[in-house]
Amino acid sequence: MRDALIGLGANLGDALGTLRAAVAELQRLPGCRLLRVSSSWRSAPVDAGGPDYCNAVALLSSALRPLELLDSLQRIELAHGRVRPTGQRNAPRTLDLDLLWVDGVRVDEPRLTLPHPRLHLRAFVLAPLAEIAPHWRLDDGEPVTAAARRLCAQGQRVSCGEPLLG
């Protein structure tokens, strides 16, 4: 079993409801156990238009290999109507589940890079991560809480919303 961080995001339809449903599906993933999930966080789209996103971060313990976990996450996305338009990297979406990090694993493949190459650049990931793992450190040693504050000071705005687990 390895710990894995999953980024959740949605900005089409009932985004908050979709995140709640996705968390419930993460709880039922074979070979996985949900350890923690952040509250929902709202943020403006990055490098794209569209409505604000609802975001969250979940910490799982997983027996799955990284690509198996990625496949499971993508099946959940598809079940929620996720479409990947060609040539639109940051298009609005019904659900986005990003495998951000797996403890002790580095991957550099066409389908997956671990740790996620932009993890340290996104307040919408770092703020919810700081909520559930305030002592976590980025690969360069920077505390996640400091990194989230730094990005917010640079203009990335995020605001905490509702809990995703009842």
Backbone as a ProteinNet text record, in pm:
[ID]
protein_1_A
[PRIMARY]
MRDALIGLGANLGDALGTLRAAVAELQRLPGCRLLRVSSSWRSAPVDAGGPDYCNAVALLSSALRPLELLDSLQRIELAHGRVRPTGQRNAPRTLDLDLLWVDGVRVDEPRLTLPHPRLHLRAFVLAPLAEIAPHWRLDDGEPVTAAARRLCAQGQRVSCGEPLLG
[TERTIARY]
85.1	0	88.8	53.1	122.4	19.3	60.7	-24.3	-22.9	-137	-150	-237.2	-198.4	-277.3	-352.2	-481.1	-567.1	-622.3	-606.6	-669.6	-804.5	-906.5	-1041.1	-1081.1	-1144.9	-1192.3	-1311.6	-1398.3	-1514.2	-1561.6	-1607	-1664.4	-1783	-1839.3	-1960	-2068.3	-2191.7	-2301.1	-2296.8	-2342.7	-2341.4	-2203.4	-2107.6	-1967.8	-1950.7	-2012.2	-1999.1	-2059.9	-2176.6	-2239.4	-2154.8	-2092.5	-2006	-1884.4	-1824	-1709.3	-1751.1	-1866.5	-1914.2	-1933.5	-1991.4	-2011.1	-1877	-1780.1	-1648.2	-1578.9	-1592.9	-1533.9	-1596.7	-1727.3	-1794.8	-1740.8	-1713.5	-1658.1	-1514	-1436.4	-1300.3	-1303.7	-1403.9	-1417.2	-1443.3	-1499.1	-1533.3	-1431.8	-1324.3	-1227.2	-1162.2	-1165.5	-1098.7	-948.1	-893.8	-751.6	-712.3	-811.8	-784.2	-864.8	-810.3	-880.9	-866.2	-977.6	-975.4	-932.8	-823.3	-772.7	-824.4	-821.9	-866.1	-911.3	-1000.6	-1040.9	-1061.7	-1017.3	-1030.6	-1174.4	-1200.4	-1324.1	-1317.9	-1427.9	-1425.6	-1358.2	-1290.1	-1225.1	-1265.1	-1289.8	-1330.4	-1211.2	-1194.7	-1086.6	-1126.5	-1064.9	-1085.2	-1010	-1058.4	-985.3	-845	-750	-612.3	-590.5	-545.3	-517	-638.3	-759	-880.4	-995.5	-1104	-1225.7	-1320.4	-1441.6	-1543	-1569.5	-1666.7	-1701.2	-1590.6	-1599.1	-1504	-1509.9	-1399.5	-1389	-1419.7	-1472.8	-1473.4	-1357.6	-1271.2	-1153.5	-1145.9	-1070.6	-1043.7	-921.7	-869.2	-761	-798.5	-773.9	-799.3	-668	-653.4	-539.1	-591.4	-537.6	-575.2	-456.7	-485.5	-387.3	-425.4	-330.2	-365.2	-267.9	-323.3	-243.5	-225.1	-291	-283.1	-152	-101.2	13.3	-36.1	53	8.7	-77.7	-39.8	-121.8	-256.2	-263.6	-392	-480.5	-420.8	-496.7	-543.7	-456.5	-494.8	-612.2	-607.9	-718.6	-848.4	-841.8	-959.7	-1015.4	-926.4	-969.3	-1035.5	-979.7	-1036.1	-1170.9	-1191.6	-1324.1	-1427.8	-1389.2	-1480.9	-1512.2	-1410.1	-1433.2	-1533.6	-1511.6	-1600.8	-1743.3	-1758.8	-1893.1	-1965.7	-1888.9	-1946.9	-1945.6	-1932.8	-1945.5	-1821.4	-1705.1	-1581.6	-1553.8	-1528.8	-1490.9	-1355.2	-1265.6	-1132.7	-1122.5	-1164.4	-1160.1	-1016.5	-997.2	-865.1	-820.1	-696.7	-638.4	-683.8	-761.1	-806.9	-762.6	-641.8	-582.5	-658.4	-700.7	-764.8	-911.8	-978.9	-1120.2	-1204.2	-1318.5	-1409.6	-1444.8	-1476	-1502.6	-1601.1	-1669.9	-1763.3	-1689.2	-1572.3	-1492.5	-1350.5	-1256.5	-1114.6	-1055.5	-997.8	-929.5	-784.3	-694.9	-552.3	-477.9	-400.4	-308.7	-187.7	-171.8	-71.6	61.4	52.6	171.9	143.9	241.9	236.4	365.7	353.9	468.8	580.3	697.7	815.7	819.3	728.1	720.5	745.1	829.7	851.6	816.8	738.4	696.8	712.2	764.6	772	733.8	605	550.7	452.9	419.5	325.5	192.5	140.9	10.6	19	136.1	145	284.1	289.3	412.8	388.2	473.9	466.6	601.6	603.7	491.6	440.1	314.7	252.3	343.2	375.1	473.8	432	302.2	258.3	200.7	219.6	167.9	208.3	333.2	386.9	345	274.4	236.4	89	11.6	-132.9	-187.1	-231	-290.2	-414.9	-488.7	-611.1	-583.7	-458	-416.1	-351.1	-263.5	-186.3	-270.6	-369.6	-452.6	-533.6	-603.5	-672.7	-576.6	-460.2	-360	-311.6	-289.6	-246.8	-353.9	-480.5	-589.4	-580.5	-551.8	-553	-416.1	-309	-172.4	-82	-105.7	-32.6	118.6	165.1	309	376.5	298.3	352	449	550.6	649.9	657.5	678.8	700.3	836.4	860.9	988	1110.2	1096.9	1209.7	1223.6	1134.8	1140.2	1051	991.7	904.2	778.3	740.3	615.4	496.1	399.6	283.5	207.2	203.5	132.2	200.1	332.7	406.1	388.5	390.6	373.8	235	132.5	-3.9	-13.4	43.5	42.1	116.8	231.3	311.5	231.6	165.3	88.4	-30.3	-95.9	-207.4	-157.7	-40.5	17.9	54.3	79.9	112.9	-12.8	-130.9	-253.5	-343.5	-301.1	-390.4	-488	-613.7	-715.5	-790.7	-799	-880.2	-957.7	-1074.8	-1152.2	-1213.5	-1210.2	-1260.3	-1412	-1469	-1613.6	-1664.3	-1742.3	-1811.6	-1735.1	-1756.3	-1698	-1757.2	-1676.9	-1724.9	-1775.2	-1733.3	-1782.6	-1877.6	-1988.6	-2090	-2048.8
-118.6	0	123.7	217.3	346.5	457.7	567.6	685.6	752.2	806.9	876.4	999.2	1107.8	1231.1	1244.3	1273.8	1292	1433.4	1507.7	1638.3	1620.9	1684.4	1678.5	1818.1	1828.1	1957.7	1941.7	2042.2	2044.7	2188.4	2225.2	2359	2362.8	2247.4	2240.8	2166	2206.9	2139.7	2163	2065.7	2072.2	2029.3	2121.5	2088.9	2032.6	2095	2047.6	1908.1	1887.1	1755.2	1649.6	1687.4	1594.7	1558.2	1656.8	1625.1	1531.6	1554.7	1465.3	1322.6	1310.7	1178.4	1111.8	1190.1	1134.7	1086	1159.4	1116.1	984.3	971.1	845.3	730.2	758.2	655	622.4	721.9	694.2	602	619.4	534.7	388.6	365.7	229.8	168.4	239.3	185	58.9	-51.1	-173.2	-149.5	-200.9	-186.5	-52	30.2	164.5	190.7	279.1	324.7	475.8	547	692.4	727.7	802	840.9	977	1073.4	1209.1	1276.5	1372.5	1455.9	1597.4	1693.1	1833.9	1880.4	2000.3	2070.3	2106.5	2155.6	2209.8	2347.3	2380.4	2511.5	2567	2696.6	2760.4	2838.5	2828.9	2903.6	2938.8	3042.7	3081	2982.8	2959.6	2872.9	2928.9	2840.1	2878.6	2858.1	2962.1	2956.4	2912	2950.5	2912.6	3002.4	2995.5	3065.8	2970.8	3017.3	2932.6	2970	2900.4	2929.1	2888.9	2939.9	2900.6	2750.1	2697.9	2555.8	2531.8	2415	2356.1	2257.4	2266.5	2180.3	2114.5	2007.3	1938.2	1849.7	1797.7	1700.3	1585.7	1463.7	1343.5	1268.2	1208.6	1122.3	979.8	892.6	751.8	666.7	549.7	443.8	344.6	309.7	230.4	115.4	0.5	-115.1	-118.7	-28	-25.4	37	-11.1	54.9	188.6	286.8	420.4	422.3	348.4	349.8	281.2	182.1	120.3	220.9	294.9	397.3	505.6	548.6	647.7	597.2	471.3	413.6	417.7	384.8	388.4	530	628.1	767.7	812.2	772	811.6	745.1	624	561	641.3	690.5	774	902.2	964.9	1086.2	1059.7	952.6	919.3	895.8	831.8	807.1	937.3	1044.3	1176.1	1267.4	1208.2	1285.8	1361.9	1325.6	1395.1	1376.9	1486.8	1487.9	1555.6	1499.8	1557.1	1611.4	1738.9	1794.1	1804.3	1764	1771.2	1916.1	1941.7	2074.8	2173.4	2129.9	2219.5	2162.5	2194.8	2137.6	2174.4	2297.8	2342.9	2376.4	2299.2	2324	2299.3	2368	2339.1	2190.5	2139.5	1995.8	1963.3	1852.6	1803.1	1744.2	1682.4	1624.3	1602.6	1639.6	1617.1	1552.4	1434.2	1365.3	1348.1	1421	1416.1	1336.2	1239.3	1169	1260.5	1315.9	1419.5	1364.7	1259.9	1212.2	1073.3	986.6	854.8	839.1	806.7	798.8	710.6	770.7	697.4	661.6	713.7	675.6	796.1	775.5	874	805.7	875.1	822.4	934.7	901.3	996.5	920.6	913	841.9	933.7	902.5	989.3	1009.6	907.8	918.7	972.6	968.9	1003.3	1051	1161.8	1210.9	1226.1	1164.1	1174.1	1212.8	1303.9	1385	1473.6	1518.3	1602.6	1723.1	1752.4	1857.2	1999	2024.6	2159.8	2166.6	2061.1	2055.8	2178.5	2217	2327.6	2466.2	2471.1	2598.1	2632.7	2548.6	2561.7	2578.2	2698.3	2723.4	2639.1	2609.9	2530.8	2385.4	2343.2	2211.9	2226.3	2324	2336.6	2379.9	2466.3	2509.4	2392.4	2312.8	2197.2	2092.6	2078	1985	2030.3	2160.2	2214.1	2191.6	2190.8	2165.2	2024	1923.6	1784.4	1731.7	1801	1755.9	1877.5	1955.4	2081.4	2065.7	1947.1	1926.8	1870.4	1851.2	1794.7	1893.6	1842.9	1927.6	1892.5	1995.6	1975.8	1910.4	1864.9	1797.8	1883.3	2015.8	2103.9	2135.3	2077.2	2097.6	2208.4	2287.4	2396.5	2338.5	2386.9	2340.3	2378	2287.1	2310.9	2435.2	2461.8	2580.7	2707.9	2710.4	2827.5	2843.4	2732.7	2738.5	2791.1	2746.6	2795	2944.5	2990	3134.1	3213.7	3162.7	3231.5	3248.5	3143.4	3151.8	3245.9	3244.7	3337.6	3481.5	3505.4	3639.5	3685.3	3588.7	3621.2	3638.2	3628.3	3655.9	3537.5	3416	3301.2	3299.2	3320.3	3329.5	3198.7	3152	3035.1	3065.8	3006.2	3026.1	2893.3	2866.7	2741.5	2742.2	2628	2615.5	2511.8	2419.2	2323.3	2192.5	2122.1	1987.1	1894.7	1798.9	1704.1	1574.6	1547.1	1429.3	1476.1	1402.8	1440.3	1404.1
0	0	0	-83.2	-89.4	-78.5	-14.4	-11.2	-147.6	-186.5	-314.8	-294.9	-358.5	-356.8	-488.2	-476.3	-592.5	-588.3	-696.3	-710.6	-777.5	-721.9	-778	-821.8	-936.3	-983.4	-1075.8	-1075.4	-1164.8	-1177.8	-1298.6	-1314.6	-1409.9	-1442.1	-1523.8	-1446.6	-1463.4	-1395.1	-1245.4	-1168.8	-1023	-975.1	-980.4	-951.1	-809.9	-711.1	-573.5	-558.6	-616.9	-613	-681.7	-792.6	-864.5	-781	-712.8	-626.7	-514.2	-455.9	-348.9	-402.1	-520.3	-580.1	-609.8	-659.5	-689.7	-563	-453.5	-325.9	-282.3	-297.4	-262.8	-348.3	-475.3	-563.3	-526.7	-484.4	-437.4	-315.1	-229.5	-110.3	-147.8	-265.2	-307.8	-404.5	-435.5	-531.3	-475.1	-549.9	-504.2	-486	-378.1	-351.4	-294.5	-259.9	-208.5	-81.4	-0.8	118.9	126.1	136.1	149.4	290.9	303	434.3	477.5	385.9	415	286.8	302.8	189.8	242.1	163.6	201.9	184	229.9	196	48	-4.3	-139.8	-135.1	-242	-256.5	-391.1	-397.1	-521.6	-577.1	-709.4	-774.7	-917.1	-968.7	-1108.5	-1197.6	-1320.7	-1412.5	-1439.8	-1460.1	-1491.1	-1640.8	-1709.6	-1853	-1934.9	-1890.2	-1961.3	-1916.7	-1989.7	-1950.9	-1881.1	-1860	-1799.7	-1655.3	-1594.8	-1455.3	-1359.8	-1236.7	-1133	-1110	-1062.1	-1028.9	-882.6	-854	-720	-720.7	-621.8	-613.7	-477.6	-470.8	-344.9	-365.2	-255.8	-260.5	-168.1	-217.2	-137.6	-118.8	-2.6	28	37	-47.7	-50.1	-8.7	43.3	55.2	-53.9	-140.7	-257.8	-279.5	-312.4	-351.7	-503.5	-574.9	-720.7	-766.9	-879.6	-942.6	-997	-1012.3	-1054.8	-1181.2	-1284.9	-1407.1	-1385.1	-1298.5	-1264.8	-1191.5	-1099.3	-1027.4	-1124.1	-1214.4	-1315.2	-1398.3	-1441.2	-1518.4	-1438.7	-1309.5	-1224.1	-1213.3	-1197.9	-1189	-1319.4	-1431.4	-1559.8	-1585.3	-1533.8	-1545.2	-1465.6	-1349.2	-1270.4	-1346.5	-1404.9	-1485.2	-1597.5	-1671.2	-1783.6	-1736.8	-1622.2	-1568.9	-1535.8	-1518.2	-1489.3	-1611.4	-1729.3	-1852.4	-1893.8	-1843.8	-1880.9	-2029.3	-2095.7	-2236.2	-2245.1	-2324.3	-2342.7	-2486.7	-2506.9	-2643.2	-2694.1	-2817.7	-2878.7	-2887.7	-2844	-2854.7	-2748.4	-2649.1	-2542.2	-2408.2	-2371.1	-2249.9	-2123	-2109.2	-1985.3	-2004.5	-2089.4	-2117.2	-1992	-1979.3	-1868.4	-1865.8	-1746.2	-1735.1	-1624.2	-1645.7	-1545.3	-1426.9	-1451.9	-1344.8	-1393.8	-1310.1	-1337	-1212.8	-1229.3	-1120.1	-1160.8	-1094.6	-1126.6	-1021.7	-1067.3	-978.5	-962.5	-842.9	-818	-767.5	-686	-616	-561.6	-568.8	-505.6	-428.4	-301.3	-211.3	-267.7	-285.1	-328.4	-474.9	-554.6	-695.5	-784.4	-883.4	-989.3	-1121.2	-1202.5	-1332.1	-1433.2	-1550.3	-1661.1	-1787.7	-1812.2	-1927.1	-1998.1	-2122.5	-2194.9	-2122.3	-2054.8	-1987.5	-1846.6	-1786.4	-1644.8	-1608.4	-1535.7	-1476.7	-1327.3	-1248	-1101.8	-1046.8	-950.2	-906.4	-1020.3	-1004.3	-1106.9	-1132.2	-1257.6	-1287	-1248.1	-1228	-1191.4	-1049.8	-973.6	-836.2	-755.8	-765.2	-685.3	-735.2	-848	-909.4	-893.7	-827.1	-825.8	-684.9	-652.3	-520.7	-500.7	-608.4	-595.5	-557.8	-567.4	-517.5	-379.9	-365.5	-241.9	-122.7	-142.5	-29	28.5	-53.9	4.7	60.1	-2.9	49.9	187.1	202.6	332.4	438.9	397	491.8	550.4	466.4	513.6	553.9	510.6	542.2	562.5	668	685.3	702	736.4	754.7	629.9	523	398.9	335.8	269.8	202.8	55.1	-24.6	-167.6	-188.7	-310	-339.5	-307.3	-318.3	-289.3	-140.1	-56.9	87.2	139.8	50.7	95.9	160	279.3	339.6	252.5	243	158.1	203.2	332.3	380.8	330.4	332.4	283.6	132.7	59.4	-85.7	-121.4	-50.6	-76.9	-48.9	63.2	94.7	-11.8	-56.3	-157.5	-286.6	-331.3	-455.8	-442.1	-326.7	-304.5	-303.5	-246	-245	-386.2	-476	-615	-700.6	-638.4	-711.9	-739.7	-707.1	-725.1	-608.7	-637.6	-533.1	-517.6	-395.9	-363.2	-236.5	-224.6	-102.4	-61.5	67.8	121.6	122.5	88.8	84.8	182.6	129.8	214	227.6	340.4	352.9	247.1	202	101.9	164	284.8	357.4	465.9	479.2	576.7	713.1
[MASK]
++++++++++++++++++++++++++++++++++++++++++++++++++++++++++++++++++++++++++++++++++++++++++++++++++++++++++++++++++++++++++++++++++++++++++++++++++++++++++++++++++++++

